[in-house]
């Protein structure tokens, strides 16, 4: 039996990427409606109310999960676009590096904002 090794996918298959994107999309969808409900049900939003909302451990943990999901979702989508449309190897490599650095930066800032380390 022959096995095909995909060098560019880092051990993932297209099906795994598809499933990961669908799961992360569902988490983002649920989070959107939680936040929408918060904005609809809270008539006067102030810093204290906003901080109080994010003091709940469930909201903090779910927000962290959604932040991680957003980064993974974006990475898979952008990786797919970059590998499909940028054919020059070094340009593709630089593009992926820039995207990775941006996503890591967004993740670090998000975690810092959420947990205040």
C-alpha positions in Angstrom: 0.0 0.0 0.0 1.3 3.4 -1.0 0.9 6.5 1.2 0.9 10.0 -0.1 2.8 12.5 2.0 1.6 16.1 1.9 4.5 18.3 2.7 2.6 21.6 2.8 -0.2 20.6 5.1 1.9 19.8 8.1 0.2 16.4 8.6 -3.3 17.6 8.1 -5.7 16.6 5.3 -8.2 18.7 3.4 -11.0 16.9 5.3 -9.4 17.7 8.6 -9.1 21.4 7.6 -12.7 21.4 6.5 -13.9 19.9 9.8 -11.8 22.3 11.9 -13.1 25.3 9.9 -16.7 24.1 10.4 -16.3 23.5 14.2 -14.6 26.9 14.7 -17.3 28.6 12.6 -20.0 27.1 14.9 -18.1 28.4 17.9 -17.8 31.9 16.4 -21.5 31.7 15.5 -22.5 30.9 19.1 -20.3 33.6 20.5 -21.8 36.1 18.1 -25.3 35.4 19.5 -24.0 35.5 23.1 -22.6 38.9 22.5 -25.7 40.0 20.6 -27.9 38.9 23.5 -25.7 40.8 25.9 -26.0 44.0 23.8 -29.8 43.6 23.4 -30.4 42.8 27.1 -28.1 45.5 28.5 -29.7 48.9 28.0 -26.8 51.0 29.4 -23.4 49.6 28.7 -20.6 51.2 30.7 -17.1 50.1 31.5 -18.2 48.6 34.8 -21.0 46.6 33.1 -18.6 45.4 30.4 -16.0 44.4 33.0 -18.6 42.7 35.1 -19.7 40.6 32.1 -16.2 39.5 31.4 -15.6 38.7 35.1 -17.6 35.6 34.7 -15.2 32.7 34.3 -17.4 31.0 31.7 -17.3 34.2 29.5 -13.6 34.5 29.9 -12.9 30.8 29.0 -15.4 30.8 26.1 -13.9 34.1 24.8 -10.4 32.5 24.9 -11.7 29.4 23.1 -13.4 31.7 20.5 -10.2 33.7 20.1 -8.2 30.5 19.5 -10.9 29.3 17.1 -10.7 32.6 15.2 -7.0 32.3 14.8 -7.1 28.7 13.6 -10.1 29.5 11.3 -8.3 32.5 9.8 -5.0 30.5 9.4 -6.6 27.7 7.5 -8.6 30.1 5.3 -5.6 32.3 4.5 -3.2 29.4 4.1 -5.6 27.9 1.5 -5.8 31.2 -0.4 -2.1 31.8 -0.2 -1.2 28.3 -1.4 -3.8 28.4 -4.2 -2.9 31.8 -5.6 0.7 32.6 -4.8 2.8 30.3 -6.9 6.2 31.9 -6.3 7.8 29.9 -3.4 9.6 32.7 -1.6 6.7 35.1 -1.9 4.3 32.4 -0.6 6.8 31.8 2.3 7.0 35.4 3.2 3.2 35.9 3.0 2.7 32.9 5.3 5.3 34.2 7.7 3.7 37.7 7.8 0.2 36.1 8.3 1.5 33.8 11.1 3.2 36.7 12.9 0.1 38.8 12.7 -2.2 36.0 14.0 0.2 35.3 16.8 0.3 39.0 17.7 -3.5 39.2 17.6 -3.7 36.1 19.9 -1.2 37.6 22.4 -2.9 40.9 22.5 -6.3 39.2 22.9 -5.1 37.0 25.7 -3.5 39.9 27.4 -6.7 42.0 27.1 -8.8 39.1 28.3 -6.8 37.9 31.3 -4.6 40.9 32.0 -1.3 39.0 32.6 
